[in-house]
Amino acid sequence: MLVFGVPPKRRFRNRSLLLKAPDGEDADGQHARRVRYPESTRGAQRSALTTTAMKKIALLFAGQGAQVVGMGRDLAQRFPVAADLFRQADQILGRRLSEIAWNGPIEELTKTSNCQPALYVHGLACLAVLRELAGNFPIGGAAGLSLGEMTAHSAAGTFDFTNGLKLVQRRGELMDEACVATSGAMAAMIGADENAVRALAADADVDVANINAPGQIVISGEKAKVEIAVGLAKERGIRRATLLNVAGAYHSRLMESAYQKLGVALLHVPVQPPRFPVISNVTGAEATTPIEIRRTLQDQVTDTVRWVDCMERLVDLGCDLFIEIGPGGVLAGLLKRTCKDADVVSVSDAESVRKCAERIDG
């Protein structure tokens, strides 16, 4: 159990530009009609007896860094519901995102403005196919790492596919701009106590970006200061400190310009209360109201991603089958380090989705 069960308030918190609800949204954030992202209705006739006997499922959506060339291609080739989402994404964005996701090159896919929308579409395509094969199974909760939180909210109906995609695209663009305008870096602290890393970060004047698992914490900030922190890590009792190959200082004060502009963008996105709990990266608890959802999604750009707290909260909600949606299997590994007995499966292509659907069907 981590010492910092509740994230401390930072100077970025509660500055969100949430002055009024968007047109068509009541003061409490309600809409007369709920818009949902496309999902199949096949299997909806599954018996209630089968549904109630299933485990309580949690969805985990991958974040930036999980992208691989070819992701989603076999899903689109074999399942029209997946092909349709990629087709819609190309039309909405006015460019061939599918071509970049399926054929690369990896240097183009890795750009924040490409990989974030590509992972968003891929995650929802995997889920749509999974629902087509396994029916409309109940979901006990969801979380997504950084960008993945946006995908989780779209899956929960917080915003529809189109608005979510445009928001993710804008988020990626703004983070790219912030990276270009600053000289930032990130470093992983392995075998580290959270108290020790926080003290080191404070002394080096950098930020704690991610608490990914026990003993795995990431710091972020100005490149020269992060390098100083890496050099001091050993004497602070941290087993290993490694600079990460990233474009900038994500989840730090260097993303301030993205924070401000994303707050404006969020004001123009209709937001609904989610159909199932979505755990906020920055609080480790459910974000339930439209105002709270906008605030936490904005805060996430500059604040610590408390992934350990997110996983522990899903366990507290009674979730006992975790489905990682996205390439790489990274989230499954982090979950196992946090909750050793967790039952987790990873899906990213047609074969893994098929096996997961069989597992859900029992």
N, C-alpha and C positions, 0 to 999 in steps of 0.2 A: 504493500500500500504506500502510495506516495504521500509525502508530508503535506504538499500543497494540494489539498483536496478541492479547494475552490480557488480559481485564478485571482490573483491580486488585481485591483483596478490599476490601469495604466493611463497615461495622459491621453491616449487616443480614445478611451472608452466613453461612451455616451455623448459623443460629439456629432452623432449622425444627423444628417440634414433632413430629418423626418418631421417636417412641419405640418404636412397635411396629407390626407389620403388621396391617391390618384382618382381621376374621374371615374365614376361608376362604383366606387368603393365607399361603403359606409364608414362612419367614424370608428367602428370596431373592426374594420377590415373585411366585412362580409360582402359577398356579391350575391346577386339574385340567382346567377347560374354558374355552376362550377364547370370549368373547362379541364379536361383530362388529356394526358398525352396518349397517343394511339396505342392501344393494346388489344390483343386478340381476345375474342369471346369463346374460342373453341375450348371445350372441356368445362364450360360453365355448368353443365348438367351433372357434374360429379356429385356424388351423394354427400349429404351433410354428415353422415356417419364417418366417411373417409376423411373429411375435412377436420372434424373435431378430434380425430385420433392422431393427427399429425403433430409433429413437434412445433414449438413456437419459433418461427423463422425470423432471423435478422439479416438484413441486406447490408453489405459493405461495399462501397463504390471507390474505385481506384482514383488516385490523384496523379498530378503531373510527375513524370518520371517513369510511369508504367508503360508508356506508349511503345509499340513495336510496329514496324512496317508489316502490313498484311492484316492488321486487326479488323475484324468484321467482314472480311471478304467472303469467307466460306459461309458465314451466316447469311449474307445477302444472296449468295448463289443458291442456297438451299431453302431459304424461308422468305417468302414475299413480304411478310411483316417487317423483317429486318431491312430488306432492300428498299422498302417504301420509306423507312426513316432516313436512310442515307440519301435517298432521292430528294426527300423534303428538305434535308439539311443543305444540299447543294443549291436548291432553289431559293431557300430563305437567305443564305449567305451570298448568293450570286457568284459562286465559284465552286470548283470541283474539289470540295473537301474530301469526298470519297476517294478520289484519285490519289490524293496525298496520303490518306490513311492506308490504302491498299497497296500502293506501289512506291511510296516514298518520293525522293530519297530520305533517309533518316534525318539528315541535317535540316530538311524542310519540315518534316513532321515534328521535330523536336522544338521548333520555334513555339513560344508560349501561345501566340495567336492562332496556331494550328493545332497543337497537341491538346489544348484544353477543350475546344469544341469537338475534336475527334474523339476524345475519351468520353465526353458527355453523350455523344450519339452512340458510340459503341456500347456504353453501359446500358442505355435504354433499349438498344436493339437486343442485347443479351437477355434483358428482363422480358421483353415482349415475346421472344421465342420461348423462353422458359415458361411463361404463362400459357402460351399456345400448346405446349407439350404437357404441362402438368396441371392445367386448369387455373382458375382464379384463387390460388391458395392464399390463406390469410398471412399477413406480415405483422410481426410483433413490434418491429422497430427497424430503424435504418440509421446509418452514419456513412459519411464519406470523408476521405482524407483530403483536406484543403479543397481543391476544385471539386472533388467527389461529393462534397456536401451539397453543391448545386444540383448534381445529378440525383442525389437522394431526395431532395425537395421536389424535383420534377416527377420522380417516380411516385411520390406521395400526393401529387396533385396540388402542391403549393403554388406552382405556376405551370402553364401548359408547355408543351414541347417547343413551340415557336418562341415564346417569350423567354423561356429558359435558355434556349440556344443563343438568342441575340444577347442575353445578359452575359453568358459565358464568353462569347466572342468579345464583347466589350471589356470584360474583366481581363482577358488575355492581352488585349491591345494595351490597356492601361498599365498592366504590369510590365509589358515589354518597354513601354515608354519610360517607366520608372527605372528599369534596369539600365537603359541607355543613358539616362540623366545622372546616374550615380555610379560609384565604383564599389560594388558590394560583393560579398562572399558569404559562404556558409560552411560550417564544419560540424562533423559528427563527433560527439563525445561518447566513447564506448566504455562500458564498465564504470559508469559515473553515477554518483549519488546526486539527486536533484539539488540538494542544498549546496553541494560543492560547485556544481555547474552554475547555479544562480549567483553564487558569490564571485566566481571567476568572471562571469558575464558582466556583473556590476563593476568589477575592478577594471575590466578591459573596455567598458563603455559600449557593449554590444547587447543584443537581445536574445532571449531564449525563444527559438522559433518553433520547435516541435519537441513534445515529450511523447516519443513513439512507442516505447516499451520500457520496462524496467532495465536500467543500464544502457539505454540508447536515447540520447538527447542531442538536439541540433541547435547550434547557435548561429546567429545571423547579424550582419552589420557591415560597417565599412571594412574593405578588404584588409587594410593595414592593421586595423584593430583586431579583426578575426585572426590574422596571422600571429599577432602577439598572444592572443588567448591560446592558440594551439601550442605555441612555444612554452607557455606556463602550465599547461594541463598536467604534465607528469608530476611536477612538484606539488600540485593540488590534489594528488591522489586519484587522478583520472587515468585509467589503464592505457587508453589510446585516443588520440585526437587526429582526425583526418579531414583535410579540406575536401569539399565536394565539388564536383564538376557541374556547376550551375551558372546560369546567366546573371544572377544578381542575388540580392539579399531579401529573399521572400520572408514574409511574416516578421518584418522588422520596421523600424521607424523610417527606413529608406524607401518604403512603399507608401509614404505619406501622400504623395500626389495621386496615386491610384486609389487610396482610401477616400480622398475627398471627391474625386470624380465618380467613383463607383456609387457613393451615397446618392449623387444626383441621378445616376442611371436607375438605381433601385426605386426611386420615387415614381418612375414611369412604368413600372412592372406591376400589373395586378397580382395580388398575393392572397391566397386562400389558406385557412387553417389546414394543415396536412391531414390526410386520411389515416395515417399511422404515425407514431412518434418518430421524429427526426432529431437526432442528438447534435447539438451545436458543438463545433470544434473548440470554441473559446470558453464555454461554460461547462461542458461535460454533462449537460442536462437538456431536456426537451425545449425547443423553441416552438411556441404554440400559436401566438397571436401574430398577425401581419406586422405590427410594429416591432415586436421582438425579433421576428425572422429577418426583417430588413436590417435591424441594428446589428445582429450577430453576424450576418453575412458580410456587412461592411467592416465590422471590427476584425473579422478573421484575416483581412489583408495585412494588418500590422500587428496582430496579437499572436500569442502562443497557441499552437494547435495542441490541445490536451487529449491526444488520442487514447492514452491509457484510461483517462476518466470516461471517455466515450464508450470504450469496451466494457468497463466495469458497470456503467449505467445500463447497457443493454442486458448484461447478465442479471442485474437487479430487477429489470423488467420481466424476467423469466424466460428470455430467449435462450434456446438450447440447441439450435442449429443455425450456424452462421454461413451465409453464402457470399463469398467474395466475388464481385463482378468487375472484371478487368484483367488485363494481362499481368503475368509476372509472379503471382502468388505472394507478393510482399506482405499484403495485409493479413493473410493467413499466418505467415510466420510471426508477425508482430503480435497477433492475437494469442498464439500459442505461448509466446514469452510472457504475456500478461495473465492469461488464464490457461494453465497447462492442460486442463481436461476439456477444453472447448472442442466441440464437434464442428469442424469447418470444412467446407468444400469450395473449390475455386472454379469459376466458369469464365471462359473467354472466347471459345470457338464452338463450332457446331457439336463436336463430339463431347466436350465437357458439359455443355448445356444439356445434351441428351442424357448423359449419365446422372446429372443433378436432378433432372425431371423424374427419372426412374427412382431416385432416392426419395424424392418428395412423395411420389405415389406409393412408396412403401413396398 
